[in-house]
Amino acid sequence: MLANRQILLIVSGSISAYKALELTRLLRKAGAIVTGVLTAGGARFVTREALAGITGQRVHDDLWAAEAEIGHIRLARLPDAVVVVPASADLLARMAHGLADDLASTILLATRAPVLVAPAMNPAMWEHAATRANMAALRARGVTVIGPGVGAMAEAESGAGRLAEPDDIFAAVAGLLAPSARPLVGRHALVTSGPTHEPIDPVRYIANRSSGKQGHAIATALAALGARVTLVCGPVAVPDPPGVTVHRIESAREMLAACEAALPADIAVMAAAVADWRVAREATQKLKKEPGAAAPTLTMALNPDILATLSHHAQRPGLVIGFAAETERVVEHATAKRLRKGCDWIVANDVSGDVMGGDANRVHVITANGVEDWPEMPKDAVAGRLAARIAEALR
Ligand SMILES: Cc1cc2nc3c(=O)[nH]c(=O)nc-3n(C[C@H](O)[C@H](O)[C@H](O)COP(=O)(O)O)c2cc1C
């Protein structure tokens, strides 16, 4: 699995950096080609010579010197995987914020290869709200995290923060590069996300509370499994998922047109909260409040049904998945919706609480074979599980 695979190993500033040498030995024994990159912090703990000796390759530690030798973009594009061992709190923070202020962070921002990080730090640093937020952001972007573990540390302090063992990191790297880790390579997935805005006049619109968090997480998870992903999304504040083609639209009609333009696709996951109705006649000028006049009456028209349209399309994707947002009799309504729309699965969620805009979701997956009740979990975990389920169905 690892024979002749290119691994870029970034070593950052932690006392546990010496273990990166043992990991390198294991990777090379398995036939991998390992290129070492040292951060300024990493170079305080492991010498350039030690890393060069054990990788058998030139070590890169300076953005500007690397530029002259090979180019930072080439360094970012070459590897099959980028592995950060150990990952210091500082480097993780720089990754989470998209900084590119040294060679390591620039490679991490420029690479399209899967990224694995093995954090190592003092337990107080690991538990700090800043580190936790950084880790949540990295996980949501599809970065694989191994460890840290609990156990003896350099400081006499207890808690999590100890670098994962080289054997375990080696297994995680092998897992990252296994063909089964990217079962959706060669597949095109179309995902919708967020709300739609239905205009009333040039300044007003009708919307809903969808944040796009769940749909965007699904696009990220499908891309992480190797799919080429087209994301059609309404107005949202969440950032674009990396490595995904994003088409921004406003109304349901624009969403349908963008979805049809994206076909053919193997998978369609319709997670957007599409408005059922629009204002029948959008005013071309701002509606004016005239003194003494009654409030205007808005006449509504039915919007196109995107899920039903794709389910009956001449270029119907092989697997069409709809979402149902229900506030009562969730499974019953969603089961009826699956049959009515002609889609393959419905992912039903109870949106009577704070699901819309929140970070957690509890869903029921309704297929032709019955209902699966999934426990409540973070939206990115729901996305990961759904993507794995999709890969299994297409196998
Ligand atoms: C002796 C010593 C041990 C350190 N160990 C760690 C560590 O295990 N994890 C960590 O995140 N930072 C650790 N630090 C702090 C980092 O080295 C420091 O934040 C540095 O700026 C990280 O640089 P880098 O991002 O270039 O790797 C340690 C510092 C010293 C002086």
The ligand as an ORCA input file, in Angstrom:
! r2SCAN-3c Opt
* xyz 0 1
  C      10.919     22.702     25.570
  C       9.713     23.058     24.775
  C       8.780     22.104     24.497
  C       7.629     22.412     23.767
  N       6.726     21.448     23.496
  C       5.612     21.759     22.805
  C       4.655     20.758     22.504
  O       4.791     19.602     22.844
  N       3.562     21.120     21.790
  C       3.358     22.390     21.364
  O       2.345     22.650     20.738
  N       4.260     23.357     21.639
  C       5.380     23.081     22.346
  N       6.271     24.056     22.615
  C       6.046     25.399     22.096
  C       6.302     25.466     20.611
  O       7.568     24.947     20.301
  C       6.147     26.905     20.123
  O       4.773     27.259     20.182
  C       6.664     27.115     18.710
  O       6.394     28.475     18.371
  C       6.005     26.208     17.703
  O       6.579     26.493     16.461
  P       6.166     25.799     15.109
  O       4.740     26.162     14.855
  O       7.106     26.420     14.139
  O       6.354     24.358     15.216
  C       7.435     23.750     23.333
  C       8.402     24.691     23.591
  C       9.526     24.365     24.305
  C      10.537     25.447     24.577
*
